[in-house]
Amino acid sequence: MRTTEHWFPGRLTEMPAGECRDLMGSTSVGRVAFVDEDGPVVLPVNYVLDGDTVLFRTSPANTIARHLDSATVAFEVDEFDDYTQSGWSVVVRGTASFVPADELASDERSLPFPWADGVRTLVVRVTPFSVSGRRLLPG
């Protein structure tokens, strides 16, 4: 349990788009947020950047596949250090769409490799309409 005697509030700063893109390229796991029949849901996915868009794979028979084609979504990546109480977060807001197989690169290495077992043949692209990021610097 953290005690407040050593806690110093950090400084929160907005990050420019280029820094957000660089940080998104430095990690491979993010969270996609969308709304299903029960309300908001956030699920982890591994991803790759394709230019300014985000690509991830999923199963054609899961909740993502049932709700994401042409849906407005949020995609978030972050990193935090409990010890220094610092970190960063990037949020992409955009439209999700399914990528037809004939539009995919022939090189499988350019696509995200799914960590979860099972068939993950459906590729989802998130095309951003906004990208924002914040960094928390230690106090």
C-alpha positions in Angstrom: 0.0 0.0 0.0 1.3 3.4 -1.0 1.8 6.0 1.8 1.2 9.6 1.1 4.3 10.8 3.0 6.5 10.1 -0.1 4.0 11.1 -2.8 4.7 14.2 -4.8 2.2 15.1 -7.6 3.7 14.9 -11.1 3.3 17.3 -14.0 0.9 16.4 -16.7 1.8 17.6 -20.3 0.2 17.2 -23.7 2.3 15.5 -26.3 2.5 16.5 -30.0 1.2 14.1 -32.7 4.7 13.1 -33.8 5.7 12.0 -30.2 2.4 10.1 -29.9 3.1 8.2 -33.1 6.7 7.5 -32.0 5.4 6.1 -28.7 2.8 4.0 -30.4 5.5 2.5 -32.5 7.5 1.6 -29.4 5.0 -1.0 -28.1 2.8 -3.8 -29.5 -0.1 -4.1 -27.1 -3.0 -1.7 -26.8 -6.7 -1.6 -25.9 -9.6 -1.1 -28.3 -12.7 0.5 -26.7 -16.1 0.2 -28.3 -19.8 -0.3 -27.5 -21.5 -3.7 -27.7 -25.1 -4.7 -26.7 -24.2 -4.5 -23.0 -22.4 -1.1 -23.1 -18.8 0.0 -23.3 -16.1 -2.6 -23.4 -12.3 -2.4 -23.6 -10.2 -5.3 -24.9 -6.5 -5.8 -25.2 -5.0 -6.5 -28.6 -1.6 -6.7 -30.1 -1.2 -4.3 -33.1 1.1 -2.7 -35.6 1.1 0.7 -37.1 0.5 1.0 -40.9 1.3 4.6 -41.7 -1.1 6.6 -39.5 -3.5 3.7 -39.0 -3.6 0.9 -36.5 -3.9 -2.8 -37.6 -4.8 -5.7 -35.4 -6.1 -9.3 -35.9 -9.1 -10.9 -34.4 -11.4 -13.9 -34.8 -14.2 -13.5 -37.3 -16.6 -15.0 -34.7 -15.9 -12.8 -31.6 -17.5 -9.7 -30.1 -15.0 -7.4 -31.9 -16.0 -8.9 -35.3 -19.7 -8.4 -34.5 -19.4 -4.7 -33.5 -16.4 -3.1 -35.1 -17.1 -2.8 -38.9 -17.6 0.9 -39.5 -17.8 1.6 -35.8 -16.4 4.6 -33.9 -13.7 3.3 -31.5 -11.0 4.5 -29.2 -7.6 2.8 -29.2 -5.2 3.4 -26.3 -1.6 2.5 -25.6 0.3 3.5 -22.5 3.2 2.8 -20.2 3.5 3.6 -16.5 6.2 3.3 -13.9 4.8 2.8 -10.4 8.1 3.6 -8.7 8.6 7.1 -10.3 4.8 7.7 -10.7 5.4 8.7 -14.3 4.2 7.5 -17.7 2.4 8.3 -20.9 -0.8 7.5 -22.6 -1.9 7.9 -26.3 -5.5 7.8 -27.4 -6.5 7.3 -31.0 -10.2 8.0 -31.8 -11.3 6.8 -35.2 -13.3 4.5 -37.3 -12.7 0.8 -37.4 -13.1 -1.2 -40.6 -12.4 -4.7 -41.8 -9.5 -5.0 -44.2 -10.3 -7.1 -47.3 -7.8 -9.9 -47.8 -6.8 -8.6 -51.3 -5.7 -5.3 -49.7 -3.4 -6.9 -47.2 0.3 -6.9 -47.7 1.6 -10.2 -49.1 4.3 -10.2 -46.4 2.8 -11.7 -43.2 5.5 -10.0 -41.2 3.9 -6.6 -41.8 0.8 -7.8 -39.9 0.4 -8.2 -36.2 1.1 -11.7 -35.0 -1.7 -12.7 -32.7 -0.7 -13.8 -29.2 -3.9 -15.5 -28.4 -4.5 -19.0 -29.8 -7.3 -19.7 -32.2 -8.1 -18.5 -35.7 -7.4 -14.7 -36.0 -7.9 -14.1 -39.7 -9.9 -10.9 -39.6 -7.7 -7.8 -39.8 -9.2 -4.6 -38.4 -7.9 -1.1 -39.3 -8.5 1.9 -37.1 -8.3 5.1 -39.2 -7.9 8.0 -36.8 -9.8 11.2 -36.8 -7.9 12.4 -33.7 -4.7 11.4 -31.8 -3.9 12.8 -28.4 -1.3 12.0 -25.8 -0.4 13.0 -22.3 2.8 12.4 -20.4 3.0 12.4 -16.6 6.5 13.5 -15.4 7.7 12.7 -11.9 7.1 15.3 -9.3 
